[in-house]
């Protein structure tokens, strides 16, 4: 018998965009397994109630990705969807001046973390599809994959690889699973605040001036929120039966396609 309540795994869910996605899905009636390397993920799940559970895991390690899938099965009986959100920003240096080990670490988390997570849940998504509902995967990419910025070369390159991985997986996992990406723009998270601070220091401006200057470049005249990204993810998870291999930009119009 098919489980009545759908279950999603959300990586990088202790705070920021990941927690906003988890919170939205719980509100919409999903069970959610929150995964993060930060032990704060335990409290992040607790505040969401009985429909949420947590696992402390490093997505760059295949065994941790497998433990995450196992935790979802133990808590909720299976997995119907994966939101691969875990990521790091990387060093604030020109790419050609960045240490190889630092670049590798960004790719281990941002690219291989997605790959390991998909590998871990793939059999569970196949079981979900056998129950009559195609599995769902949404990867969280970035505006910077499409429109790189100086000083974030490792991050931009890793996210471009994630977008390419998404398109490949959409073909390899069809017809039993849809695979799409959301590409956030300037979303006010801890990572974005760090980037704004670095930009401000390079330009000799205050954090507030840089924040407001960047917001003025957005056609919708504001920075995004985690809830904006969660809206897009929920759309792709709960509907979109005929949408796969696509990127949904969530950037206020900074990059158009």
Secondary structure, DSSP 8 states (H G I E B T S, - for coil): ---SS-EEEEES-SSHHHHHHHHHHHHTT-EEEEEESSTTHHHHHHTT-TTEEEEE--TTSHHHHHHHHHHHHHHHS--SEEEE-------SS-GGGS-HHHHHHHHHHHTHHHHHHHHHHHHHHHHHHHTTS-EEEEEE--HHHHS--TT-HHHHHHHHHHHHHHHHHHHHSTTTEEEEEEEE-SB-SHHHHHHHHHHHHHHT--HHHHHHHHHHHSTTSS-B-HHHHHHHHHHHHHS-TT--S-EEEESTTSS--
